[in-house]
Amino acid sequence: MSKPTLSQQCVAEFIGTFLLIFFGCGVVHTAVLTGAQAGLWQVAIVWGVAIMLAIYTVGAISGAHINPAMTIAFAVWRDFPTGRVLPYIGSQLLGAMFAAFCLFNLFQSQLKEKEDALGVRRGQPGSIVTASCYGEYYPAPGGWKPSGKELTGDDVRQYQKSVTMPTAWLAEFLGTAILAMVVFAVTDPKNHGQPTAGLAPVFIGLTVAVLISVIAPLTQACFNPARDFGPRLFSSWAGWKDVPFGSTPGSGWLTVYIMAPIIGAWAGGGLYTRFLQPGMGK
C-alpha cells in the first residue's frame, strides 16, 4: 500500500480540523446564543466527541494532528518531517476558518438576536460575547450580563479583571501540556498500558472534555492555535472589526492562545519522551 502524499495529508488535516471546529465551535454557538446546553459538561463532551470523529476520519491519512501545537511537538519529539510542518499548519488554519464561515452563515439570526439583547452593535466592545463564538477570550464571556441597558466597554474591562494574563497563560500552558502528554502516551507502541487498538482517539477526546470542564470558565480552553486564530481572524473580517484582536488586554490573544499552547505541547511531549517513556523499557 502506497503512503499518502503530502497533498492528501493536507486535505486530511483541512477536513479533520473543519470537523473539530464545526462541531466544537458549533456547540459554543448553541450555548452562547440559544442556551441549548444545560451546562459546561455538555459543551465539553461535544468537543471531545468532535476530536474522536476527526481522528477516526483522517487519522490513517495524516495522523490527525488537527492542531499546530501538536504538529510542532511531533516535529520536535517524534521526528515528524519538518518540511511538512508549515503545510500542515496552513491546512489546519484554513479548515478552522472554513468551519467558522459555515457557522457564521448558519447562525446569522441568532447572532443578531443576542447582540440586540445585549444592546450592542457588532464591532462594539460589548460584542465580545458573540465574538466568543469564534475566537477565545479570558475570562469566558458567554454569560456576561450588562450592568445597565447594554454591555459597555467598562463592563468588559471589569469582567476581565477576574482573570489576569499570567493566570490565563498558565491555564492554557498546563492544559496543552497535559493533553500532549496523554496523546504521546496513548499513541506510543512502547507503552504497554496504552488503550487497545483503535481506542486512542476516545481517550484523547475524553482528556479534552475533562480539561475543558476545568479550564473553560477561565479561558474558554483553547489548547489549539488553529482553533483560536482561524475563527478569530474570520470574525474580524465578518463584522467584529478590531474586537477579536483589541478586546483581549495587551497581546493576550497571541501570548495566551498561540504561544502558551505551542510551549505547552512542547513541554508535555518532552515530559513524556524524556521522563516517562524511558521507564517503559524496550
N, C-alpha and C positions, 0 to 999 in steps of 0.2 A: 504493500500500500504506500503510495507516494505521500510525502509530507505536505501540509498546506503551504501555499505560497504566502509571502508577506501580504499581498493584496487580499487574499482570502482571510488572513488573520485580522487585518484591519477592518474588513467588513464585519467580521465576527465581533470585534471589540465595539464597533459602532452599534450593532444590533443589541449586544449584551448590555451596554451602558444605556441605550434607549429604553430597554425593558426595565432596568433598575430605576431610572429616573421617572419613567412614565407611571409606574405603579407606586413608587415611593413618594415622589412629589405629588402624584395624583391623590394619595391619601391625605397629604398635608392640605391640599386644596379642599377636600371634603370636610376635613376637621376645622379648618380656619373659616371657611366660607359658609358652610351649611350646618355645622355642628353634628355631622352624621356619625362621628366616632364618639363612643361613650367615655373613652379615657386614653391615656398615653399608651397603654399596652396595645390597644387596637392599632394605633399608628405604627408602633414598633414592630409588631408581628407582620404587618403588611410589608414593611421594609425588609424584614428577614425573609419572607416568602419570595419577594421580588429578587433578592440575591440568589436564592436557591434556583429559581426559574432561569435566571440569566446564566448561571453557571452550568446548569444541566443543558441549556440550549446551545451554548457556544464554547463550553469548556474544552471539548475534544478538538476544537479547531485552533483556538488562540490561547487556551489556558484560562480564559475568562478573568483577566486582571480587573477589568472594568473600573480601574482606579489608578490614576497616575502615581500615587504614593506607593502602591503595591508594585507597579511596574518598575519603579526606581529601586525599591527594596530587592526585588528579584534580580535586577541587574547587578546590584552590589553583592548580594549574598548567595545567589543561586545561578550565577553565570548566564543569566538571560542576555542575549546578544545586545550590546549597546547600540548597534545600528538600528534596532527595532524600537528603541525606547521612544523617540520622538514620533514616529508614525503611530505607535500605539496610543500615545497621549493625545495626539491630534484627533485620532478616531474617537477616542473617549469623549473629548470635548464636543465634537460635532454631534455625537449621539445624544449627549446631555442637552445640547441646545435644541436639537430637533424635538426631543421629548417635551421641553419647555414650550416650544412653539405649538405643538399639538394641544397641550393642556390649556394654554392661553386661549386658543380658539374654542375649545370645548366649554370653558368656564367664564366666557365673556360676561354674561348677565349676572352671574353670582359675584364676580369681582366688583362690578359696578354697584350691586346692592350692598355689599359690605362697605364699600367706600362711602356710599350715601348714608349708611347707618352711623358711620364714624364722623360724618360731616366734613370729609376731606375730598380734595380732588387729587387724582393720580399725579404724582410728581411732587406733592407737598410732603413735609416731614411725616405727617400722620399716616401717609400711605405706606409706611414701612410695614404695617400689618399685612396688607395684601402683597407687598413685595416679598414678604417672608414665605410666600407660597413657592418662590423660585430660589433666590439666594438665601443665605442664613445670617442671622443676627443674634447678638447676645445683649441681654437675656432674651429667650424666645418670646417674640411679641404677639403671638397668636391670640392671647387672652387679654391684651391690654385694653383698658377702658378709658374714655376721655374723662377728664376732671370736670369739664363743663359740657357745652353742647357739641364740641368737636375735639378730636385728638390733635393737640397742638405740638409744636416743636418743643415747648417747655415740658409737656407731658413725656415726650420721648426721652429727653435728657434726664428727667427724674427717674424714669424706669431704668435707664441704662446704668445708673449709679449702683444698682444692686449686684451687678456682675462686672468686675474690672477686667481690663485686658489681660493682665497676668493670670487671673483665675480662668478666663476663657481659654487662653493659650494652653495652660496646664491641662484643662479638661480635654481639649482636642488632642494634645500630645499623648496623654495617658490612654485615652480611648483608642487611638490608632495604634499605639504600641501594643496594647492587649490584643487588638484584632489581628495585627500582623503576626504576633507570637502564636496565636491559635491557628492562623492559616498555615504558617510554616509547620506547625506540629501535626495538623491533621492531613497534610499532603506529603509528609516525609516518609518514604518507604522504610527508613531505618527505625521509625517509631512503631514498635510492636503494639503500642496502645492506641494507635490511630483507629478511626472508625472502619468498619468493614467496607468492602469495595462499593463505591457509589454513594456513600453516605456523608462524605466530607462536606458537600455543599449544605447539607442540613445543619451540621454543627456550625459552619461559618455563618449561615443565616441566623441561627439562634443566638450566636455570640453578638451579632449586630443588634438584634432585638433587645437583648439584655442591656447592652451598652446604651442604646437609645433610651431605655427606660430610666437609666440613672442620669445620663448627661444631657438629654434633650431640653429639660427645663432651663439649663444654663446657656447652652449654645446652639440648640436645635440639633446637635450631634451630627457633625459633618463626616469626618474621618476620610474624606474623599475630595480632593481638589476639583475634579471634573464635576462632581455632583453640585458643588457650590458655584464655581466660576462660570461654567457653561450657562446655567439658568440665570445667574446674576447678570451676566453680560446681556443675555437676551432681554431680561426685564428692563435694563437701562435703555434699550432700543424700543421697547414696547410701550413707552409712556411714563415710566417711573423716573426717567431722566437721571439726575445725579443722586437720587435716593439710594440706589444699590451700592454706590461707591462713596457716598458722602455721609450717610447716616450712622455708619459704624465709626466710633471715635478713632481719630488718627488714621493709621493704616491697618486697622483691626481686621478688615476683610482679608488682607494679604498675610499678615502675621498669624492670625488665628485659623483661617480656613484654607490657606495654601501651605505656608511654611510648617506650621505645627503638625499637620498630618504627614507631610513628607519626612520630617525629622522623626516623628513618632514611628512610622513604618520602618524606617532605617534602624531605629533603636530596638523595636520589637523583634524584627528579623535577626538583628545581631545578637540579641539576648538569647534567642533560641539556638542560633547557629554556633555561638561561641561557648555558651554555658550549659545548655540543656542537651543538645544533640550529642556532644562528646560522651555523655553518660549513658548513651543507649547502645554503645558497642558497635560492632560491625554488622 
